[in-house]
Amino acid sequence: VIGLALAFEVSLGANGLLYPLLYEYVGVFRGLRAPARASAFCLLFLGVLAAYGTAALTAAMTTWKRRAAAALICSILLLEYRVGSLPLVAYHNEPPPLYRLLATLPRGVVAEFPMARLDWAPNHDPRFEYMSTFHWMPILNGYSGFYPPSYLRRLVRLARFPDEASVASLRRENVRYVIVHDDKKYPGWERIRIVERLLFLDLKRLGDFHDGWGVGTVMELK
């Protein structure tokens, strides 16, 4: 019961009382991706209590009745924990034209847009990270269970892309290639308008190419 209560309290994460203290004074807790997963220990301790309860309720039964009760309980649990089949989504095993082109260009840092926002992370960053395995250039985009402060500061600097300040920030980070993708779901995102703005800011257009989902424009920072 004590273990169950502690696990539940820790699973509340920053909304609880115990985890903030552990995070502050016990270094290992700063590396946890999701404190809510402590709820798994809740299930563990609850399972132990359930086993004791089942043993007490079936103590007066004959052996075969206890076994039948155990089988019935396990069947009910399996039914409760059933998971539907997960649909598989086809993904590219060969580089689309845009990434095939990148692999032929001189090496340089790549930034792909639309980039994630503080309130909309990671957006397409996991896709961009996977597609980078076709060209192996360093990229500003990235995805992990933990967001470094440097990454979050970058999202703030690039939030108004393609304004002059965001392009200047890309230059300071030695970005050579800027990829502007189509994205109808991203609010206010218009690839053609953005490309025109970048041309005005002295970027060089290398062409429009299929990126595996739509059209992307490859541009080079001079």
N, CA, C and O of each residue as an XYZ file, in Angstrom:
888
protein
N       0.837     -1.205      0.000
C       0.000      0.000      0.000
C       0.872      1.255      0.000
O       0.580      2.229     -0.694
N       1.956      1.216      0.796
C       2.873      2.363      0.833
C       3.509      2.572     -0.544
O       3.603      3.696     -1.035
N       3.945      1.457     -1.159
C       4.536      1.553     -2.488
C       3.556      2.094     -3.506
O       3.922      2.894     -4.367
N       2.304      1.655     -3.408
C       1.252      2.134     -4.311
C       1.060      3.634     -4.150
O       0.962      4.359     -5.140
N       1.005      4.097     -2.924
C       0.800      5.523     -2.668
C       1.980      6.355     -3.175
O       1.781      7.410     -3.777
N       3.211      5.883     -2.932
C       4.398      6.618     -3.389
C       4.468      6.664     -4.915
O       4.770      7.705     -5.497
N       4.187      5.518     -5.561
C       4.228      5.471     -7.024
C       3.195      6.419     -7.625
O       3.469      7.095     -8.616
N       2.028      6.465     -7.034
C       0.990      7.362     -7.531
C       1.423      8.816     -7.383
O       1.227      9.626     -8.289
N       2.011      9.140     -6.238
C       2.448     10.511     -5.998
C       3.539     10.920     -6.999
O       3.496     12.024     -7.542
N       4.509     10.038     -7.244
C       5.575     10.352     -8.194
C       5.017     10.480     -9.610
O       5.501     11.299    -10.392
N       4.002      9.681     -9.950
C       3.431      9.720    -11.299
C       2.767     11.056    -11.617
O       2.529     11.369    -12.784
N       2.469     11.843    -10.587
C       1.880     13.167    -10.817
C       2.898     14.157    -11.346
O       2.531     15.241    -11.799
N       4.179     13.798    -11.295
C       5.231     14.649    -11.841
C       5.266     16.012    -11.178
O       5.193     16.128     -9.955
N       5.382     17.052    -12.014
C       5.485     18.417    -11.498
C       4.213     18.869    -10.804
O       4.225     19.867    -10.083
N       3.114     18.152    -11.010
C       1.856     18.515    -10.348
C       1.730     17.900     -8.960
O       0.763     18.170     -8.248
N       2.698     17.078     -8.572
C       2.660     16.454     -7.251
C       3.555     17.169     -6.255
O       4.030     18.276     -6.506
N       3.774     16.526     -5.134
C       4.612     17.097     -4.080
C       5.995     16.474     -4.034
O       6.976     17.167     -3.764
N       6.088     15.165     -4.298
C       7.342     14.438     -4.132
C       8.285     14.624     -5.308
O       9.478     14.859     -5.112
N       7.768     14.522     -6.527
C       8.659     14.577     -7.696
C       9.443     15.892     -7.798
O      10.637     15.844     -8.094
N       8.830     17.067     -7.567
C       9.623     18.302     -7.630
C      10.807     18.289     -6.679
O      11.870     18.816     -7.008
N      10.639     17.691     -5.496
C      11.755     17.598     -4.547
C      12.832     16.658     -5.066
O      14.022     16.962     -4.983
N      12.412     15.510     -5.604
C      13.372     14.568     -6.165
C      14.115     15.178     -7.347
O      15.317     14.974     -7.511
N      13.385     15.930     -8.170
C      14.001     16.573     -9.334
C      15.056     17.588     -8.902
O      16.096     17.732     -9.545
N      14.777     18.281     -7.820
C      15.674     19.338     -7.364
C      16.929     18.787     -6.697
O      18.019     19.332     -6.874
N      16.778     17.689     -5.916
C      17.887     17.247     -5.077
C      18.485     15.889     -5.461
O      19.545     15.527     -4.951
N      17.839     15.139     -6.337
C      18.368     13.835     -6.765
C      18.586     13.891     -8.278
O      17.632     13.878     -9.056
N      19.858     13.953     -8.679
C      20.197     14.218    -10.064
C      19.559     13.292    -11.078
O      19.162     13.738    -12.154
N      19.451     12.003    -10.755
C      18.957     11.041    -11.739
C      17.527     11.356    -12.176
O      17.136     11.030    -13.297
N      16.755     11.982    -11.308
C      15.362     12.280    -11.647
C      15.252     13.400    -12.682
O      14.176     13.607    -13.245
N      16.336     14.124    -12.943
C      16.298     15.167    -13.967
C      16.375     14.577    -15.373
O      16.115     15.264    -16.360
N      16.732     13.312    -15.450
C      16.841     12.675    -16.748
C      15.630     11.850    -17.136
O      15.632     11.217    -18.192
N      14.595     11.841    -16.304
C      13.404     11.059    -16.624
C      12.601     11.748    -17.721
O      12.349     12.951    -17.659
N      12.207     10.978    -18.716
C      11.451     11.559    -19.823
C      10.001     11.827    -19.441
O       9.453     12.879    -19.772
N       9.384     10.887    -18.753
C       7.957     11.025    -18.442
C       7.687     10.476    -17.046
O       7.505      9.269    -16.890
N       7.656     11.331    -16.029
C       7.381     10.868    -14.662
C       6.067     10.110    -14.552
O       5.917      9.264    -13.669
N       5.112     10.398    -15.435
C       3.810      9.721    -15.374
C       3.941      8.216    -15.515
O       3.045      7.471    -15.116
N       5.059      7.763    -16.084
C       5.233      6.321    -16.260
C       5.491      5.597    -14.952
O       5.548      4.368    -14.922
N       5.648      6.350    -13.868
C       5.705      5.715    -12.548
C       4.383      5.028    -12.245
O       4.295      4.214    -11.327
N       3.354      5.358    -13.021
C       2.065      4.690    -12.839
C       2.173      3.189    -13.086
O       1.338      2.423    -12.604
N       3.191      2.759    -13.831
C       3.406      1.321    -14.032
C       3.651      0.620    -12.696
O       3.242     -0.525    -12.505
N       4.324      1.319    -11.771
C       4.549      0.746    -10.446
C       3.252      0.700     -9.650
O       3.075     -0.165     -8.793
N       2.342      1.636     -9.934
C       1.014      1.563     -9.309
C       0.342      0.240     -9.673
O      -0.225     -0.440     -8.819
N       0.418     -0.109    -10.956
C      -0.181     -1.366    -11.406
C       0.529     -2.562    -10.777
O      -0.109     -3.558    -10.434
N       1.846     -2.461    -10.626
C       2.604     -3.550    -10.002
C       2.124     -3.792     -8.573
O       1.798     -4.921     -8.205
N       2.082     -2.736     -7.777
C       1.669     -2.889     -6.383
C       0.183     -3.252     -6.280
O      -0.219     -3.997     -5.386
N      -0.617     -2.727     -7.191
C      -2.030     -3.073     -7.193
C      -2.210     -4.552     -7.523
O      -3.098     -5.209     -6.980
N      -1.359     -5.078     -8.419
C      -1.404     -6.501     -8.746
C      -1.081     -7.377     -7.539
O      -1.697     -8.423     -7.334
N      -0.101     -6.933     -6.740
C       0.248     -7.688     -5.527
C      -0.930     -7.706     -4.555
O      -1.264     -8.746     -3.988
N      -1.556     -6.542     -4.371
C      -2.721     -6.480     -3.482
C      -3.864     -7.348     -4.020
O      -4.552     -8.020     -3.250
N      -4.063     -7.332     -5.335
C      -5.113     -8.144     -5.931
C      -4.846     -9.629     -5.712
O      -5.773    -10.407     -5.489
N      -3.568    -10.019     -5.777
C      -3.212    -11.424     -5.550
C      -3.534    -11.843     -4.118
O      -4.070    -12.927     -3.888
N      -3.206    -10.985     -3.162
C      -3.545    -11.292     -1.770
C      -5.062    -11.379     -1.591
O      -5.565    -12.262     -0.897
N      -5.787    -10.446     -2.232
C      -7.242    -10.463     -2.115
C      -7.851    -11.714     -2.733
O      -8.781    -12.297     -2.176
N      -7.325    -12.127     -3.887
C      -7.828    -13.339     -4.536
C      -7.558    -14.565     -3.684
O      -8.410    -15.444     -3.556
N      -6.362    -14.620     -3.101
C      -6.010    -15.757     -2.242
C      -6.943    -15.837     -1.038
O      -7.359    -16.924     -0.638
N      -7.268    -14.685     -0.464
C      -8.150    -14.680      0.704
C      -9.570    -15.104      0.330
O     -10.213    -15.843      1.076
N     -10.063    -14.639     -0.827
C     -11.429    -14.947     -1.227
C     -11.615    -16.401     -1.668
O     -12.714    -16.948     -1.578
N     -10.534    -17.020     -2.145
C     -10.640    -18.398     -2.645
C     -10.053    -19.427     -1.683
O      -9.946    -20.607     -2.015
N      -9.673    -18.971     -0.486
C      -9.014    -19.883      0.457
C      -9.908    -21.067      0.834
O      -9.410    -22.173      1.045
N     -11.213    -20.845      0.919
C     -12.119    -21.914      1.347
C     -12.542    -22.821      0.189
O     -13.249    -23.804      0.413
N     -12.126    -22.515     -1.037
C     -12.533    -23.314     -2.192
C     -11.662    -24.554     -2.340
O     -10.555    -24.626     -1.807
N     -12.180    -25.512     -3.064
C     -11.376    -26.683     -3.389
C     -10.313    -26.286     -4.410
O     -10.379    -25.210     -5.005
N      -9.333    -27.170     -4.605
C      -8.217    -26.851     -5.493
C      -8.679    -26.524     -6.909
O      -8.238    -25.534     -7.494
N      -9.581    -27.368     -7.470
C      -9.991    -27.140     -8.863
C     -10.804    -25.871     -9.007
O     -10.759    -25.214    -10.047
N     -11.566    -25.514     -7.943
C     -12.327    -24.266     -8.006
C     -11.394    -23.051     -7.951
O     -11.631    -22.050     -8.627
N     -10.329    -23.146     -7.138
C      -9.353    -22.047     -7.090
C      -8.687    -21.870     -8.450
O      -8.498    -20.749     -8.921
N      -8.335    -22.994     -9.074
C      -7.708    -22.916    -10.395
C      -8.671    -22.341    -11.433
O      -8.278    -21.549    -12.289
N      -9.939    -22.751    -11.345
C     -10.938    -22.223    -12.273
C     -11.131    -20.725    -12.071
O     -11.256    -19.971    -13.036
N     -11.154    -20.295    -10.798
C     -11.304    -18.873    -10.498
C     -10.107    -18.087    -11.024
O     -10.266    -17.001    -11.582
N      -8.898    -18.647    -10.840
C      -7.689    -17.972    -11.338
C      -7.729    -17.852    -12.859
O      -7.385    -16.808    -13.413
N      -8.155    -18.933    -13.538
C      -8.244    -18.907    -15.000
C      -9.260    -17.871    -15.467
O      -9.027    -17.152    -16.440
N     -10.399    -17.801    -14.758
C     -11.435    -16.832    -15.124
C     -10.927    -15.406    -14.950
O     -11.136    -14.554    -15.813
N     -10.252    -15.150    -13.817
C      -9.736    -13.805    -13.540
C      -8.701    -13.404    -14.602
O      -8.714    -12.278    -15.100
N      -7.805    -14.342    -14.940
C      -6.778    -14.053    -15.955
C      -7.426    -13.779    -17.316
O      -6.978    -12.900    -18.053
N      -8.463    -14.520    -17.641
C      -9.155    -14.314    -18.923
C      -9.791    -12.939    -18.981
O      -9.740    -12.261    -20.007
N     -10.395    -12.531    -17.867
C     -11.012    -11.202    -17.810
C      -9.953    -10.110    -17.969
O     -10.176     -9.114    -18.656
N      -8.794    -10.311    -17.323
C      -7.707     -9.333    -17.431
C      -7.197     -9.239    -18.861
O      -6.964     -8.142    -19.369
N      -7.021    -10.390    -19.514
C      -6.554    -10.384    -20.898
C      -7.551     -9.671    -21.802
O      -7.160     -8.959    -22.727
N      -8.819     -9.861    -21.538
C      -9.848     -9.188    -22.315
C      -9.794     -7.680    -22.082
O      -9.935     -6.886    -23.012
N      -9.589     -7.308    -20.832
C      -9.501     -5.888    -20.482
C      -8.280     -5.222    -21.126
O      -8.359     -4.077    -21.571
N      -7.152     -5.940    -21.174
C      -5.900     -5.373    -21.675
C      -5.713     -5.558    -23.178
O      -4.652     -5.233    -23.709
N      -6.718     -6.071    -23.865
C      -6.546     -6.307    -25.295
C      -6.252     -4.984    -26.014
O      -6.757     -3.927    -25.636
N      -5.437     -5.072    -27.043
C      -5.051     -3.904    -27.834
C      -5.357     -4.192    -29.295
O      -4.988     -5.244    -29.816
N      -6.027     -3.266    -29.949
C      -6.327     -3.438    -31.360
C      -5.062     -3.380    -32.197
O      -4.050     -2.836    -31.754
N      -5.105     -3.923    -33.377
C      -3.943     -3.926    -34.261
C      -3.592     -2.496    -34.660
O      -4.474     -1.676    -34.918
N      -2.304     -2.213    -34.707
C      -1.838     -0.882    -35.066
C      -1.651     -0.798    -36.578
O      -0.979     -1.648    -37.162
N      -2.228      0.200    -37.213
C      -2.061      0.315    -38.670
C      -0.633      0.702    -39.028
O      -0.032      1.549    -38.367
N      -0.096      0.094    -40.058
C       1.242      0.415    -40.533
C       1.147      1.479    -41.622
O       0.259      1.434    -42.474
N       2.056      2.421    -41.583
C       2.080      3.505    -42.557
C       3.331      3.352    -43.421
O       4.445      3.249    -42.905
N       3.136      3.338    -44.725
C       4.279      3.196    -45.639
C       5.204      4.405    -45.512
O       4.743      5.545    -45.460
N       6.507      4.148    -45.463
C       7.491      5.219    -45.364
C       8.561      4.992    -46.415
O       8.711      3.888    -46.938
N       9.298      6.037    -46.717
C      10.250      5.960    -47.824
C      11.498      5.164    -47.433
O      12.130      5.433    -46.411
N      11.833      4.194    -48.256
C      13.088      3.461    -48.105
C      14.130      3.928    -49.105
O      15.306      3.582    -48.996
N      13.697      4.714    -50.078
C      14.589      5.316    -51.054
C      14.411      6.831    -50.989
O      13.308      7.307    -50.723
N      15.476      7.595    -51.227
C      15.366      9.054    -51.088
C      14.486      9.678    -52.155
O      14.692      9.416    -53.340
N      13.510     10.497    -51.773
C      12.759     11.292    -52.750
C      13.714     12.256    -53.465
O      14.828     12.479    -52.993
N      13.292     12.827    -54.593
C      14.182     13.691    -55.381
C      14.849     14.806    -54.589
O      16.022     15.100    -54.815
N      14.119     15.441    -53.653
C      14.705     16.549    -52.904
C      15.915     16.088    -52.099
O      16.950     16.753    -52.094
N      15.787     14.964    -51.430
C      16.885     14.489    -50.582
C      17.979     13.838    -51.410
O      19.133     13.788    -50.983
N      17.629     13.335    -52.594
C      18.648     12.820    -53.508
C      19.536     13.967    -53.988
O      20.747     13.811    -54.140
N      18.904     15.134    -54.226
C      19.680     16.309    -54.613
C      20.599     16.750    -53.484
O      21.779     17.016    -53.710
N      20.060     16.829    -52.262
C      20.878     17.270    -51.128
C      22.141     16.422    -50.984
O      23.206     16.939    -50.645
N      22.021     15.136    -51.240
C      23.166     14.238    -51.099
C      24.275     14.555    -52.088
O      25.422     14.159    -51.883
N      23.941     15.271    -53.165
C      24.950     15.597    -54.179
C      25.570     16.970    -53.975
O      26.566     17.297    -54.621
N      25.000     17.781    -53.086
C      25.481     19.148    -52.895
C      26.674     19.169    -51.939
O      26.858     18.244    -51.148
N      27.491     20.241    -52.019
C      28.582     20.388    -51.044
C      28.042     20.374    -49.618
O      26.934     20.847    -49.365
N      28.808     19.844    -48.711
C      28.351     19.662    -47.337
C      28.055     21.005    -46.669
O      28.795     21.974    -46.840
N      26.967     21.044    -45.911
C      26.599     22.245    -45.185
C      25.441     21.961    -44.238
O      24.779     20.930    -44.355
N      25.199     22.865    -43.310
C      24.121     22.700    -42.342
C      22.782     22.958    -43.031
O      22.642     23.902    -43.808
N      21.798     22.103    -42.734
C      20.479     22.172    -43.352
C      19.445     22.589    -42.304
O      19.484     22.121    -41.166
N      18.525     23.469    -42.692
C      17.380     23.841    -41.852
C      16.114     23.622    -42.661
O      15.972     24.173    -43.752
N      15.184     22.818    -42.134
C      13.962     22.501    -42.860
C      12.763     23.177    -42.194
O      12.625     23.180    -40.971
N      11.908     23.746    -43.033
C      10.744     24.482    -42.557
C       9.480     23.954    -43.226
O       9.540     23.479    -44.360
N       8.307     24.030    -42.530
C       8.102     24.729    -41.262
C       8.714     23.977    -40.086
O       8.545     22.767    -39.936
N       9.423     24.727    -39.267
C      10.043     24.163    -38.078
C       9.005     24.113    -36.954
O       7.974     24.783    -37.011
N       9.294     23.322    -35.955
C       8.379     23.214    -34.816
C       8.237     24.565    -34.109
O       9.088     25.443    -34.256
N       7.160     24.721    -33.346
C       6.961     25.882    -32.495
C       6.917     25.413    -31.046
O       6.753     24.226    -30.767
N       7.065     26.355    -30.140
C       7.030     25.994    -28.721
C       5.724     25.319    -28.344
O       5.695     24.432    -27.491
N       4.621     25.753    -28.999
C       3.316     25.170    -28.682
C       2.924     24.074    -29.666
O       1.798     23.577    -29.630
N       3.854     23.695    -30.547
C       3.535     22.676    -31.541
C       4.780     21.860    -31.860
O       5.178     21.751    -33.020
N       5.379     21.299    -30.852
C       6.557     20.456    -31.039
C       6.124     18.995    -30.903
O       5.263     18.676    -30.083
N       6.729     18.096    -31.716
C       7.868     18.326    -32.609
C       7.477     18.646    -34.041
O       8.373     18.813    -34.868
N       6.202     18.742    -34.390
C       5.758     19.000    -35.752
C       6.407     17.989    -36.709
O       6.254     16.784    -36.506
N       7.125     18.443    -37.743
C       7.690     17.514    -38.729
C       9.130     17.108    -38.411
O       9.748     16.391    -39.197
N       9.668     17.545    -37.292
C      11.078     17.266    -37.011
C      11.436     15.775    -37.040
O      12.505     15.437    -37.547
N      10.598     14.868    -36.524
C      10.951     13.442    -36.647
C      11.092     13.012    -38.104
O      11.983     12.228    -38.431
N      10.232     13.511    -38.977
C      10.323     13.188    -40.402
C      11.612     13.748    -41.002
O      12.310     13.054    -41.741
N      11.926     15.002    -40.683
C      13.140     15.613    -41.218
C      14.383     14.865    -40.731
O      15.351     14.691    -41.472
N      14.335     14.430    -39.476
C      15.485     13.707    -38.927
C      15.677     12.374    -39.645
O      16.803     11.986    -39.955
N      14.574     11.677    -39.907
C      14.683     10.414    -40.637
C      15.200     10.649    -42.057
O      16.087      9.929    -42.517
N      14.658     11.642    -42.749
C      15.069     11.898    -44.125
C      16.526     12.333    -44.216
O      17.142     12.209    -45.274
N      17.088     12.843    -43.114
C      18.500     13.249    -43.134
C      19.434     12.057    -43.316
O      20.603     12.229    -43.662
N      18.919     10.841    -43.084
C      19.774      9.655    -43.276
C      20.040      9.393    -44.760
O      20.851      8.532    -45.098
N      19.365     10.127    -45.645
C      19.623      9.990    -47.076
C      20.724     10.929    -47.558
O      21.271     10.744    -48.646
N      21.051     11.944    -46.744
C      22.116     12.867    -47.165
C      23.206     13.047    -46.099
O      24.327     13.437    -46.427
N      22.892     12.772    -44.847
C      23.843     12.797    -43.732
C      24.517     14.146    -43.523
O      25.657     14.208    -43.065
N      23.825     15.213    -43.853
C      24.332     16.536    -43.497
C      23.813     16.921    -42.113
O      22.757     16.444    -41.698
N      24.532     17.768    -41.402
C      24.017     18.230    -40.103
C      22.761     19.064    -40.312
O      22.677     19.824    -41.276
N      21.785     18.930    -39.419
C      20.524     19.660    -39.538
C      20.201     20.371    -38.226
O      20.580     19.926    -37.142
N      19.483     21.496    -38.361
C      19.033     22.206    -37.159
C      17.859     21.500    -36.513
O      17.673     21.596    -35.300
N      17.068     20.796    -37.293
C      15.890     20.104    -36.770
C      16.320     18.877    -35.977
O      17.391     18.320    -36.218
N      15.496     18.464    -35.045
C      15.799     17.260    -34.282
C      14.623     16.853    -33.421
O      13.704     17.636    -33.181
N      14.668     15.626    -32.966
C      13.560     15.123    -32.163
C      14.090     14.214    -31.073
O      14.946     13.364    -31.317
N      13.575     14.400    -29.874
C      13.954     13.570    -28.732
C      12.859     13.700    -27.685
O      11.945     14.514    -27.817
N      12.965     12.895    -26.657
C      12.026     13.021    -25.550
C      12.373     14.178    -24.630
O      11.610     14.511    -23.724
N      13.532     14.792    -24.867
C      13.972     15.916    -24.034
C      14.400     17.050    -24.955
O      15.175     16.836    -25.887
N      13.901     18.250    -24.699
C      14.247     19.405    -25.517
C      15.321     20.237    -24.805
O      15.034     20.834    -23.767
N      16.549     20.292    -25.335
C      17.584     21.117    -24.712
C      17.194     22.589    -24.754
O      16.505     23.017    -25.680
N      17.618     23.360    -23.778
C      17.302     24.802    -23.783
C      17.768     25.497    -25.061
O      17.111     26.427    -25.529
N      18.900     25.057    -25.635
C      19.407     25.678    -26.857
C      18.432     25.496    -28.012
O      18.274     26.388    -28.845
N      17.775     24.327    -28.061
C      16.793     24.061    -29.116
C      15.562     24.941    -28.938
O      15.034     25.483    -29.909
N      15.106     25.083    -27.694
C      13.935     25.912    -27.425
C      14.219     27.383    -27.736
O      13.350     28.094    -28.241
N      15.447     27.836    -27.431
C      15.809     29.221    -27.764
C      15.830     29.418    -29.274
O      15.462     30.482    -29.772
N      16.263     28.386    -30.005
C      16.277     28.471    -31.470
C      14.858     28.606    -32.012
O      14.616     29.393    -32.927
N      13.920     27.844    -31.454
C      12.534     27.942    -31.906
C      11.989     29.354    -31.702
O      11.216     29.850    -32.521
N      12.388     29.989    -30.622
C      11.954     31.367    -30.363
C      12.542     32.304    -31.414
O      11.844     33.168    -31.944
N      13.838     32.127    -31.714
C      14.489     33.005    -32.689
C      13.899     32.852    -34.090
O      13.869     33.807    -34.866
N      13.429     31.635    -34.409
C      12.940     31.364    -35.757
C      11.415     31.412    -35.852
O      10.845     31.063    -36.886
N      10.763     31.837    -34.789
C       9.297     31.808    -34.748
C       8.677     32.687    -35.823
O       7.579     32.394    -36.298
N       9.363     33.768    -36.219
C       8.806     34.690    -37.216
C       9.400     34.465    -38.608
O       9.281     35.332    -39.474
N      10.018     33.343    -38.827
C      10.562     33.015    -40.152
C       9.485     33.198    -41.207
O       8.375     32.698    -41.027
N       9.773     33.909    -42.321
C      11.093     34.273    -42.852
C      11.443     35.755    -42.691
O      11.799     36.384    -43.687
N      11.365     36.336    -41.519
C      11.741     37.733    -41.362
C      13.265     37.865    -41.339
O      13.978     36.863    -41.294
N      13.756     39.089    -41.370
C      15.196     39.329    -41.455
C      15.934     38.785    -40.237
O      17.033     38.245    -40.366
N      15.335     38.927    -39.053
C      16.004     38.472    -37.833
C      16.197     36.963    -37.840
O      17.254     36.478    -37.436
N      15.202     36.216    -38.289
C      15.320     34.755    -38.306
C      16.349     34.303    -39.328
O      17.100     33.362    -39.074
N      16.395     34.961    -40.483
C      17.401     34.610    -41.488
C      18.799     34.950    -40.991
O      19.745     34.201    -41.233
N      18.931     36.075    -40.299
C      20.226     36.424    -39.705
C      20.649     35.377    -38.685
O      21.831     35.048    -38.582
N      19.680     34.850    -37.924
C      19.980     33.796    -36.951
C      20.478     32.537    -37.656
O      21.398     31.874    -37.176
N      19.870     32.209    -38.795
C      20.331     31.046    -39.563
C      21.769     31.247    -40.032
O      22.566     30.309    -40.005
N      22.102     32.448    -40.456
C      23.473     32.726    -40.887
C      24.454     32.573    -39.733
O      25.551     32.043    -39.908
N      24.054     33.041    -38.548
C      24.943     32.916    -37.386
C      25.189     31.459    -37.029
O      26.237     31.123    -36.477
N      24.238     30.598    -37.337
C      24.402     29.177    -37.040
C      25.000     28.408    -38.226
O      24.976     27.178    -38.267
N      25.537     29.170    -39.188
C      26.249     28.591    -40.335
C      25.365     27.682    -41.191
O      25.842     26.706    -41.769
N      24.081     28.010    -41.266
C      23.188     27.240    -42.125
C      23.510     27.554    -43.584
O      23.674     28.715    -43.959
N      23.597     26.513    -44.393
C      23.891     26.688    -45.820
C      22.667     26.448    -46.694
O      22.461     27.132    -47.696
N      21.849     25.459    -46.297
C      20.683     25.115    -47.113
C      19.403     25.275    -46.297
O      19.305     24.795    -45.168
N      18.433     25.952    -46.886
C      17.123     26.130    -46.269
C      16.105     25.426    -47.153
O      16.010     25.708    -48.347
N      15.345     24.512    -46.564
C      14.328     23.768    -47.295
C      12.952     24.261    -46.843
O      12.625     24.232    -45.657
N      12.160     24.709    -47.805
C      10.815     25.191    -47.508
C       9.819     24.199    -48.100
O       9.728     24.057    -49.320
N       9.075     23.516    -47.238
C       8.139     22.482    -47.666
C       6.717     23.035    -47.740
O       6.377     24.009    -47.069
N       5.906     22.399    -48.563
C       4.466     22.644    -48.514
C       3.911     22.102    -47.204
O       4.369     21.065    -46.722
N       2.940     22.782    -46.626
C       2.291     22.277    -45.419
C       0.965     23.008    -45.236
O       0.923     24.131    -44.733
N      -0.111     22.356    -45.649
C      -1.431     22.979    -45.562
C      -1.962     23.012    -44.131
O      -2.880     23.775    -43.831
N      -1.391     22.189    -43.242
C      -1.880     22.133    -41.872
C      -1.239     23.191    -40.975
O      -1.769     23.508    -39.910
N      -0.107     23.734    -41.401
C       0.586     24.714    -40.579
C      -0.069     26.078    -40.783
O      -0.170     26.542    -41.919
N      -0.520     26.735    -39.701
C      -1.271     27.991    -39.832
C      -0.502     29.067    -40.596
O       0.624     29.412    -40.239
N      -1.126     29.593    -41.650
C      -0.550     30.712    -42.380
C       0.666     30.378    -43.220
O       1.391     31.280    -43.640
N       0.904     29.095    -43.473
C       2.123     28.700    -44.200
C       1.853     28.643    -45.698
O       1.001     27.879    -46.154
N       2.589     29.463    -46.469
C       2.478     29.478    -47.923
C       3.883     29.412    -48.514
O       4.632     30.388    -48.483
N       4.223     28.255    -49.048
C       5.599     28.038    -49.516
C       6.017     29.073    -50.560
O       7.109     29.631    -50.461
N       5.188     29.337    -51.541
C       5.569     30.256    -52.619
C       5.841     31.651    -52.078
O       6.825     32.288    -52.455
N       4.966     32.128    -51.189
C       5.162     33.463    -50.610
C       6.439     33.515    -49.797
O       7.164     34.509    -49.844
N       6.729     32.449    -49.046
C       7.926     32.408    -48.209
C       9.177     32.376    -49.074
O      10.169     33.035    -48.759
N       9.137     31.613    -50.162
C      10.283     31.549    -51.065
C      10.554     32.922    -51.673
O      11.710     33.333    -51.781
N       9.510     33.628    -52.066
C       9.693     34.970    -52.618
C      10.348     35.907    -51.599
O      11.202     36.722    -51.946
N       9.938     35.776    -50.355
C      10.534     36.598    -49.298
C      12.011     36.254    -49.109
O      12.834     37.150    -48.918
N      12.348     34.989    -49.160
C      13.738     34.574    -48.995
C      14.594     35.025    -50.175
O      15.764     35.361    -49.993
N      14.033     35.036    -51.367
C      14.763     35.557    -52.528
C      15.079     37.039    -52.327
O      16.160     37.505    -52.688
N      14.134     37.768    -51.752
C      14.340     39.182    -51.460
C      15.462     39.375    -50.435
O      16.172     40.380    -50.454
N      15.607     38.385    -49.536
C      16.637     38.461    -48.496
C      17.960     37.845    -48.962
O      18.828     37.526    -48.150
N      18.101     37.684    -50.292
C      19.368     37.302    -50.918
C      19.711     35.824    -50.767
O      20.891     35.475    -50.725
N      18.707     34.945    -50.682
C      18.960     33.509    -50.750
C      18.877     33.074    -52.214
O      18.173     33.691    -53.013
N      19.584     32.036    -52.547
C      19.614     31.519    -53.913
C      18.701     30.312    -54.030
O      18.779     29.389    -53.219
N      17.847     30.314    -55.023
C      16.898     29.213    -55.234
C      17.562     28.136    -56.081
O      18.013     28.400    -57.196
N      17.619     26.926    -55.546
C      18.222     25.806    -56.261
C      17.188     24.956    -56.981
O      17.551     24.117    -57.805
N      15.909     25.154    -56.687
C      14.868     24.441    -57.410
C      13.792     23.870    -56.511
O      13.935     23.816    -55.290
N      12.701     23.442    -57.152
C      11.583     22.796    -56.472
C      11.629     21.305    -56.753
O      11.830     20.888    -57.894
N      11.438     20.489    -55.697
C      11.563     19.044    -55.846
C      10.510     18.353    -54.982
O      10.050     18.898    -53.979
N      10.146     17.156    -55.389
C       9.215     16.362    -54.578
C       9.963     15.872    -53.342
O      11.068     15.340    -53.450
N       9.357     16.052    -52.166
C      10.031     15.683    -50.916
C       9.492     14.392    -50.302
O       9.849     14.031    -49.181
N       8.634     13.707    -51.045
C       8.054     12.470    -50.532
C       6.625     12.638    -50.085
O       5.887     11.658    -49.996
N       6.212     13.877    -49.796
C       4.850     14.182    -49.368
C       4.228     15.274    -50.229
O       3.020     15.277    -50.465
N       5.042     16.180    -50.683
C       4.581     17.297    -51.497
C       5.777     17.902    -52.201
O       6.699     17.195    -52.607
N       5.753     19.224    -52.343
C       6.845     19.930    -53.012
C       7.650     20.702    -51.983
O       7.088     21.303    -51.068
N       8.951     20.684    -52.133
C       9.836     21.462    -51.284
C      10.794     22.269    -52.127
O      11.250     21.800    -53.170
N      11.105     23.470    -51.696
C      12.041     24.337    -52.404
C      13.372     24.336    -51.671
O      13.421     24.572    -50.464
N      14.444     24.072    -52.392
C      15.788     24.075    -51.822
C      16.417     25.434    -52.101
O      16.479     25.871    -53.250
N      16.889     26.107    -51.038
C      17.512     27.410    -51.175
C      18.858     27.400    -50.472
O      19.075     26.659    -49.514
N      19.748     28.234    -50.965
C      21.098     28.298    -50.390
C      21.351     29.677    -49.831
O      21.088     30.688    -50.483
N      21.866     29.708    -48.615
C      22.241     30.957    -47.991
C      23.602     31.389    -48.529
O      24.560     30.618    -48.469
N      23.699     32.598    -49.049
C      24.966     33.074    -49.598
C      25.851     33.609    -48.492
O      26.966     34.058    -48.756
